[in-house]
């Protein structure tokens, strides 16, 4: 029996070493992918900022007109967001009332 265990030991050690290498390769691939993703997102953000700056520099309006237009647009978007939030909140309340109402009816049967 000792001879059999001695023969299995190198095979088991080799398999364990391969598993550790596979884990290292997977971890390295994930790290590399995370780095590429972060690099892409950073480039996207920088590109957006540069594009916005160039657009403002070459805009046909004066700075005051542009600020006024941006302010109006921001207020409009804020109103829209508030309205949508209120709509979703009301739908959730309605769904909860319906669910609780159905639960009460099922319990009464």
Secondary structure, DSSP 4 states (H G I P E B T S, - for coil): -HHHHHHHHHHHHHHHHHHHHHHHHHHHHHHHHHHHHHHHHHHHHHHHHHHHHHHHHT-SS-HHHHHHHHHHHHHHHHHHHHHHHHHHHHHHHHHHHHHHHHHHHHHH-
